[in-house]
Amino acid sequence: MTEWWRDAVFYEVYVRSFCDSDGEGVGDLRGITQRLDYLRALGVDAVWLTPFYPSPGADHGYDVSDYVDVDPLFGTLGDFDELVREAHARGLRVIADLVPNHTSKEHPWFAGDRSRYVTAPATNGVPNNWPSNWGGSAWTLDEERGHYYLHLFAPEQPDLDWHNPQVREDFRAILRFWLDRGVDGFRIDVAHGLVKDRTLADEPEPFPAVRFSSDWRTAIDQPEVHDVYRDWRRLADSYDGDRVLVGEVVFSDQRRVAPYLRPDELQLAFNFSLVFQPWEAEAMRRSINESLAALPVVTWVLENHDVTRIATRFGAREARAAALLLLALPGPVFLYQGQELGLDEVDLPAELRQDPIFHRTNGERTGRDGCRVPVPWTRTLQENAWLPQPPTWSGLSVEAQTGDDASTLELYRRALARRPGGAFAWRDAPRGVLAFDRDELVCVVNVDGEPLPVVGVVLASEELDGVLPAGAAAWLVRP
Ligand code: NOJ
């Protein structure tokens, strides 16, 4: 039997911002359980939950202080069990987010002897030139301990030392804990970063000004990291039910992702290459071709909790066309909550921004709060949401869009219900247009071309009059 994840649509729930069941302004696990029927009706197969573990919240959960519990802000282990039970009862899988690269500074391991962390004696000054991904040095001096500790992200997120067998043992137990509770797999944060060059050699300078720090860092993506995934894969495979490991392996060149997907390692990795393409046909075609050529299973992603929403990146009409592109491509797709509503990036004032990226770069990088504003469920917006919903979101709310055939939500529902299978093959198309076959459908996206006559429309990103304008897409009956 084919593994369920090969063709699945995963829906990312950013727990803080999905659904608030107790009205204190922050989403929680019970809120997610209450919305499982919504997710089922939407037509997704699996839910990825961002970290819900106890955390001081320096990076909203990506700084874990206890890997085997639930933060009281989000509920209890009992709530988690109920969520998994209710999801499974509806045929939905649940994957949890594992954060193995770093812990929170508040984790008891960090209060202990620090042998689980990457540290270097303070005697010779800052150990090397490694920068933090979020500005400043990746090293912070702990005067009391007489050492520097490493943090590729914020100083509140010290990096674990994966050369230490104890760390490997600890994580095996953590994986087992959640697998025993019924999770269908894990999304692995910074999966390519766990093992650092143990010589702590300087990175070659100057650091290139590219988007992906991982592309040029030589200290990560070390060969030993693959042993970790072989080990985890054996563990996951010892459970029934096709548990899946999805790596966040952040390289712009997907050929560097491929080794993580060897048959005895991770089953899936996010393919971020489309995330960083402009709305240009040739750039998108190249990205799709490169991904298909490089990877054994290609996942498709346009949004997540770290990047600007497509309604803002591409435009509102284009974002709807992008949905038809995404859902016609072959292989697993990852949707981010609110993408199905066409939510745009929210331009928040500085005093409301919470992302450490904003603060560590003194506002030079605006950070990710704009895509993390809580989902609007009802026309009446939530007054105390932890980030304020703009008034325009009343009309984008689930309540407002449900049953409105012209809405983005109903477009996603229809597309998810009709998602094509079968082989992928490009068709000849005019400049600016992407067209390809799947089973019984042809997907045509007029990205930036001339208006194109179309017939046999099954589904379109907007109302068409026999012609597909630039910024629109359609699924057509295959002639
Ligand atoms: C990637 C996560 O998606 C992001 O939100 C987080 O800040 C970093 N990893 C560090 O954990």
Residues whose N, C-alpha, C, O or C-beta is under 5 A from the ligand:
A	BS01	NOJ	D59 Y62 F153 D189 V190 D306
